Amino acid sequence: MIKRAYTLWIAPMDRTLLHTTLFLVLFSLIVLYSASGEELSKVLSQVRNLALAFGVMGLVARTNPQILERLAFPLYGLALLALIAVALFGEVSHGARRWLHLGPLHVQPSELMKLALPMALAAFFEWRSRTLNWRDFVVAGLMLLVPVGLVLRQPDLGTALLIASSGFYILYFAGLPWKVMGLLSALALAALPLIWPLLHGYQKNRILVFLDPTQDPLGAGYHTLQAMIAIGSGGVLGKGWLQGTQSHLDFLPEHTTDFIFAVFGEEFGLMGELVFLGAMLVLITRGFYIANEGSTPFSRLMAGALSMTLFTYTFVNMGMVSGILPVVGVPLPFLSYGGTSLVTLFSSVGFLMSVHHHRKLVKQ
């Protein structure tokens, strides 16, 4: 029985990815206990989320990438319909419409799109790999813009940027010419004056406060300033576990989700941050190695894009918490509290494991 369970669930899992993920999960529960004000129920809720996420990761890891490729377009269509349903029937919370009620479940379809979009684009480019031309990149661009537009409408700028980046990585790895990327970048810069009036008031405030947080220290700049104070007060070695004052005295907002890195930095200091960054670097580097040994264009594109997406999540969250990027509401991989985002994240790791487990071994 134990041997069968090992063969079905543990054997397909890449050891480097599995051990690093387990290390980060243990780390996350320790940090969450402190960030939640030593609220054990919050930690137990996260344990349940992690159990579900690990189950999904194991299921994806033992599934052949060719099967995942066949599921790509149906999954993309389902996620697109769910985003449309959110726009029509979604729950409004804090001025945004992002969630769907499905019985006892609260589902955020934009999280599903983080995986569905790159999967659909990678499947599309595999299908068109022998006759690839500029028209295919136009079609892929439209496949990217539609869900990004629906997520922006919610509004959810942070998630829209993450979805757009995951799609862009697929386009880049598929061979999008540098000239086209340069032209698109120039057009995006030229369009900024036109985009500014379309932004919501809070989005404009975030950008203005990013340039100078002190102009509104008790309002829009409060999040950034308190996070910077927390990280700076941690110093090199940190104040110690459960000793962070910014979170325990409720100066830090969203200290179990978007700003958990500030709690982590205050209590574990620079050395703890370097340990976390080292673990993330192991995951990302291993992901690129797996991408290089993928047996199909779909596998290689997805593994490369998912590895870059892990980097983007980490960079954007740490950047907004430390004040070098605007606050856009992006969770920190493995550390932030959440259910849907954890399942998406662990599914990505499971996909990397699947690519590695089902690679074609070439005899030398």
C-alpha positions as CSV (number, residue, x, y, z in Angstrom):
1,M,0.0,0.0,0.0
2,I,2.8,2.4,1.0
3,K,4.8,1.4,-2.0
4,R,1.8,2.0,-4.3
5,A,1.2,5.4,-2.8
6,Y,4.8,6.3,-3.2
7,T,4.8,5.3,-6.9
8,L,1.6,7.2,-7.6
9,W,2.3,10.5,-5.7
10,I,5.9,10.9,-4.6
11,A,7.9,9.2,-7.4
12,P,6.7,11.8,-10.1
13,M,7.8,14.7,-7.9
14,D,11.2,16.3,-8.6
15,R,13.2,16.1,-5.4
16,T,14.7,19.6,-5.6
17,L,11.3,21.2,-6.2
18,L,9.6,19.1,-3.5
19,H,12.2,19.6,-0.8
20,T,12.5,23.4,-1.5
21,T,8.7,23.7,-1.5
22,L,8.3,21.9,1.8
23,F,11.0,24.1,3.3
24,L,9.1,27.2,2.2
25,V,5.8,25.9,3.4
26,L,7.2,25.2,6.9
27,F,8.7,28.7,6.9
28,S,5.4,30.2,5.8
29,L,3.5,28.7,8.7
30,I,6.0,30.0,11.2
31,V,5.8,33.5,9.8
32,L,1.9,33.4,9.4
33,Y,1.5,32.4,13.1
34,S,3.3,35.6,14.1
35,A,1.8,37.8,11.4
36,S,-1.8,36.7,12.4
37,G,-1.1,37.8,16.0
38,E,-0.5,34.2,17.2
39,E,-4.0,33.2,15.9
40,L,-3.8,29.4,15.6
41,S,-7.1,29.2,13.7
42,K,-5.5,31.2,10.9
43,V,-2.6,28.8,10.7
44,L,-4.9,25.7,10.7
45,S,-6.9,27.3,7.9
46,Q,-3.7,27.7,5.9
47,V,-2.8,24.1,6.6
48,R,-6.1,23.1,5.0
49,N,-5.3,25.3,2.0
50,L,-1.9,23.7,1.8
51,A,-3.3,20.2,2.0
52,L,-5.5,21.0,-1.0
53,A,-2.7,22.7,-2.9
54,F,-0.3,19.7,-2.3
55,G,-3.0,17.3,-3.5
56,V,-3.4,19.4,-6.7
57,M,0.3,19.6,-7.2
58,G,0.7,15.8,-6.9
59,L,-2.2,15.2,-9.4
60,V,-0.6,17.6,-11.9
61,A,2.9,16.2,-11.4
62,R,1.7,12.6,-12.3
63,T,-0.3,13.8,-15.4
64,N,1.5,13.7,-18.7
65,P,2.1,17.2,-20.2
66,Q,0.3,16.0,-23.4
67,I,-2.9,15.5,-21.5
68,L,-2.4,19.0,-19.9
69,E,-1.9,20.4,-23.4
70,R,-5.3,18.9,-24.5
71,L,-6.9,20.6,-21.5
72,A,-5.4,24.0,-22.3
73,F,-8.1,25.4,-24.6
74,P,-11.1,24.1,-22.5
75,L,-9.5,25.5,-19.4
76,Y,-8.9,28.9,-21.1
77,G,-12.5,28.9,-22.3
78,L,-13.8,28.0,-18.8
79,A,-11.6,30.7,-17.1
80,L,-12.8,33.3,-19.7
81,L,-16.5,32.4,-19.1
82,A,-15.8,32.7,-15.3
83,L,-14.3,36.1,-15.8
84,I,-17.4,37.2,-17.7
85,A,-19.6,35.7,-15.0
86,V,-17.7,37.8,-12.4
87,A,-18.3,40.9,-14.4
88,L,-22.1,40.1,-14.5
89,F,-22.8,38.4,-11.2
90,G,-19.6,38.6,-9.1
91,E,-19.5,39.6,-5.4
92,V,-18.5,43.3,-4.7
93,S,-15.9,43.6,-1.9
94,H,-13.9,46.7,-1.1
95,G,-15.1,48.4,-4.3
96,A,-14.0,45.5,-6.6
97,R,-15.9,42.7,-8.2
98,R,-13.5,39.7,-8.2
99,W,-15.2,36.7,-6.6
100,L,-17.8,34.1,-7.6
101,H,-20.0,32.2,-5.1
102,L,-20.2,28.5,-6.0
103,G,-22.2,27.0,-3.1
104,P,-19.8,27.0,-0.1
105,L,-16.8,27.9,-2.3
106,H,-15.6,31.4,-3.0
107,V,-13.6,31.3,-6.3
108,Q,-11.4,34.0,-7.8
109,P,-11.4,33.2,-11.6
110,S,-8.5,35.5,-12.3
111,E,-6.3,33.1,-10.4
112,L,-7.3,30.3,-12.7
113,M,-6.5,32.5,-15.7
114,K,-2.9,32.8,-14.4
115,L,-2.5,29.2,-15.5
116,A,-5.1,28.9,-18.2
117,L,-3.6,31.8,-20.4
118,P,0.0,30.5,-20.6
119,M,-1.3,27.0,-21.2
120,A,-3.5,28.0,-24.0
121,L,-0.8,30.2,-25.6
122,A,1.8,27.4,-25.3
123,A,-0.7,24.9,-26.9
124,F,-1.4,27.4,-29.6
125,F,2.3,27.9,-30.5
126,E,2.9,24.1,-30.4
127,W,0.0,23.7,-32.9
128,R,1.4,26.4,-35.2
129,S,5.1,25.7,-34.7
130,R,5.7,24.4,-38.2
131,T,4.0,27.3,-40.0
132,L,4.6,30.1,-37.4
133,N,4.2,33.6,-38.8
134,W,3.3,37.2,-37.7
135,R,-0.4,36.5,-37.9
136,D,-0.1,33.9,-35.2
137,F,1.5,36.4,-32.8
138,V,-1.5,38.8,-33.5
139,V,-3.9,36.0,-32.6
140,A,-1.9,35.2,-29.5
141,G,-1.9,38.9,-28.6
142,L,-5.7,39.0,-28.8
143,M,-5.9,35.8,-26.6
144,L,-3.8,37.7,-24.0
145,L,-5.6,41.1,-24.2
146,V,-9.2,39.8,-23.7
147,P,-8.7,38.3,-20.2
148,V,-6.3,41.1,-19.1
149,G,-9.0,43.6,-20.1
150,L,-11.7,41.7,-18.1
151,V,-9.4,41.6,-15.0
152,L,-8.6,45.3,-15.3
153,R,-12.3,46.0,-15.3
154,Q,-12.9,44.4,-11.9
155,P,-10.6,46.4,-11.1
156,D,-7.5,44.3,-10.2
157,L,-4.4,45.9,-11.6
158,G,-1.9,43.6,-9.8
159,T,-3.5,40.3,-11.1
160,A,-3.9,41.8,-14.6
161,L,-0.2,42.6,-14.7
162,L,0.7,39.1,-13.6
163,I,-1.6,37.5,-16.2
164,A,-0.2,39.8,-18.9
165,S,3.4,39.0,-17.8
166,S,2.8,35.2,-18.0
167,G,1.3,35.6,-21.5
168,F,4.2,37.8,-22.6
169,Y,6.8,35.3,-21.4
170,I,5.1,32.7,-23.7
171,L,5.2,35.1,-26.6
172,Y,8.9,35.9,-25.9
173,F,10.0,32.3,-25.6
174,A,8.0,31.4,-28.7
175,G,10.2,33.8,-30.7
176,L,8.5,37.3,-30.7
177,P,11.0,39.5,-32.6
178,W,12.9,42.1,-30.6
179,K,11.8,44.8,-33.1
180,V,8.2,44.0,-32.3
181,M,8.8,44.1,-28.6
182,G,10.6,47.5,-29.0
183,L,7.7,48.8,-31.0
184,L,5.1,47.6,-28.4
185,S,7.1,49.2,-25.6
186,A,7.3,52.5,-27.4
187,L,3.5,52.4,-28.1
188,A,2.9,51.6,-24.4
189,L,5.0,54.6,-23.3
190,A,3.2,56.8,-25.8
191,A,-0.2,55.6,-24.6
192,L,0.5,56.5,-20.9
193,P,-1.1,60.0,-21.2
194,L,-4.2,58.3,-22.7
195,I,-4.3,55.6,-20.0
196,W,-4.0,58.0,-17.0
197,P,-7.6,59.3,-17.3
198,L,-8.9,55.8,-17.4
199,L,-7.3,54.8,-14.1
200,H,-9.4,54.6,-10.9
201,G,-8.7,57.2,-8.2
202,Y,-7.0,54.7,-5.9
203,Q,-4.8,53.5,-8.8
204,K,-3.6,57.1,-9.5
205,N,-2.9,57.6,-5.8
206,R,-0.8,54.5,-5.7
207,I,1.4,55.8,-8.5
208,L,1.7,59.3,-7.1
209,V,2.5,57.9,-3.6
210,F,5.0,55.5,-5.1
211,L,6.9,58.6,-6.3
212,D,6.7,60.3,-2.9
213,P,5.1,58.2,0.0
214,T,5.5,61.1,2.4
215,Q,3.0,63.3,0.6
216,D,0.2,61.3,2.2
217,P,1.7,59.5,5.2
218,L,-1.6,58.7,6.9
219,G,-3.5,57.9,3.7
220,A,-2.4,56.4,0.4
221,G,1.3,56.4,1.5
222,Y,0.6,54.7,4.9
223,H,1.0,51.1,3.6
224,T,4.4,51.7,2.0
225,L,5.9,53.8,4.8
226,Q,4.9,51.3,7.5
227,A,6.3,48.4,5.5
228,M,9.6,50.2,5.0
229,I,9.8,51.0,8.7
230,A,9.2,47.3,9.5
231,I,11.9,46.0,7.1
232,G,14.4,48.7,8.2
233,S,13.9,48.0,11.9
234,G,14.6,44.4,11.4
235,G,18.3,45.1,10.6
236,V,20.6,42.3,9.7
237,L,19.4,39.6,12.2
238,G,15.9,40.7,12.9
239,K,14.1,41.3,16.2
240,G,13.2,37.7,16.6
241,W,10.2,35.5,16.0
242,L,7.0,37.0,17.5
243,Q,8.9,40.1,18.4
244,G,7.8,42.3,15.5
245,T,6.2,45.5,16.7
246,Q,4.8,46.8,13.4
247,S,2.5,43.8,12.9
248,H,1.7,43.0,16.5
249,L,0.7,46.6,17.2
250,D,-1.4,46.7,14.0
251,F,0.6,49.3,12.2
252,L,1.0,47.1,9.2
253,P,-2.0,46.6,7.0
254,E,-2.7,43.3,5.3
255,H,0.1,41.7,7.3
256,T,-0.9,38.1,6.5
257,T,-1.3,38.6,2.8
258,D,0.2,41.3,0.6
259,F,2.6,42.7,3.3
260,I,3.7,39.6,5.0
261,F,7.2,40.1,3.7
262,A,7.4,43.2,5.9
263,V,6.6,41.1,9.0
264,F,9.1,38.5,7.9
265,G,11.8,41.2,7.3
266,E,11.2,42.8,10.7
267,E,11.5,39.5,12.7
268,F,14.1,37.6,10.7
269,G,16.1,40.5,9.2
270,L,18.3,40.6,6.2
271,M,19.7,37.1,6.8
272,G,16.2,35.6,6.8
273,E,15.4,37.4,3.7
274,L,18.5,36.0,2.0
275,V,17.5,32.5,3.0
276,F,14.0,33.0,1.5
277,L,15.5,34.5,-1.7
278,G,18.0,31.6,-1.9
279,A,15.1,29.1,-1.8
280,M,13.2,31.0,-4.5
281,L,16.3,31.1,-6.6
282,V,16.7,27.3,-6.3
283,L,13.1,26.9,-7.5
284,I,13.4,29.3,-10.4
285,T,16.8,27.9,-11.5
286,R,15.5,24.4,-11.4
287,G,12.5,25.5,-13.4
288,F,14.7,26.8,-16.2
289,Y,16.7,23.6,-16.1
290,I,13.5,21.6,-16.5
291,A,12.4,23.9,-19.3
292,N,15.6,23.1,-21.2
293,E,15.0,19.4,-21.0
294,G,11.3,19.5,-22.0
295,S,10.3,17.0,-24.7
296,T,7.8,19.2,-26.6
297,P,7.5,23.0,-27.4
298,F,4.5,23.1,-25.1
299,S,6.4,21.7,-22.2
300,R,9.4,24.0,-22.8
301,L,7.3,27.1,-23.2
302,M,5.2,26.4,-20.1
303,A,8.1,25.5,-17.9
304,G,10.0,28.6,-19.0
305,A,7.0,30.9,-18.5
306,L,6.1,29.5,-15.1
307,S,9.7,29.9,-13.9
308,M,9.7,33.5,-15.0
309,T,6.2,34.0,-13.4
310,L,7.6,32.8,-10.0
311,F,10.4,35.4,-10.3
312,T,7.8,38.1,-11.2
313,Y,5.6,37.3,-8.2
314,T,8.5,37.5,-5.9
315,F,10.1,40.7,-7.4
316,V,6.8,42.6,-7.6
317,N,5.7,41.8,-4.0
318,M,9.1,42.5,-2.5
319,G,9.4,45.7,-4.6
320,M,6.0,47.1,-3.5
321,V,6.7,46.3,0.1
322,S,10.1,47.9,0.1
323,G,8.9,51.0,-1.8
324,I,10.6,50.5,-5.2
325,L,7.4,49.6,-7.0
326,P,3.8,50.9,-6.6
327,V,1.4,48.9,-4.4
328,V,-0.6,46.6,-6.7
329,G,-1.8,43.8,-4.4
330,V,0.3,40.9,-5.4
331,P,0.8,38.0,-2.8
332,L,4.3,36.7,-2.0
333,P,4.7,33.1,-3.2
334,F,4.4,30.5,-0.5
335,L,4.4,33.0,2.4
336,S,1.1,35.0,1.9
337,Y,-2.1,33.6,3.3
338,G,-4.7,32.4,0.7
339,G,-6.4,29.5,-0.8
340,T,-7.0,30.1,-4.6
341,S,-3.6,31.6,-5.1
342,L,-1.9,28.7,-3.3
343,V,-3.6,26.2,-5.5
344,T,-2.5,28.1,-8.6
345,L,1.1,28.4,-7.3
346,F,1.4,24.7,-6.4
347,S,-0.2,23.7,-9.7
348,S,2.6,25.6,-11.4
349,V,5.2,23.7,-9.4
350,G,3.4,20.4,-10.2
351,F,3.5,21.3,-13.9
352,L,7.3,21.7,-13.7
353,M,7.5,18.3,-12.0
354,S,5.3,16.7,-14.7
355,V,7.6,18.1,-17.4
356,H,10.7,16.6,-15.6
357,H,9.1,13.3,-14.9
358,H,7.8,12.7,-18.5
359,R,10.9,14.0,-20.3
360,K,12.4,11.9,-23.0
361,L,15.7,10.4,-22.0
362,V,18.2,10.4,-24.8
363,K,20.9,7.7,-24.7
364,Q,24.4,9.1,-25.2
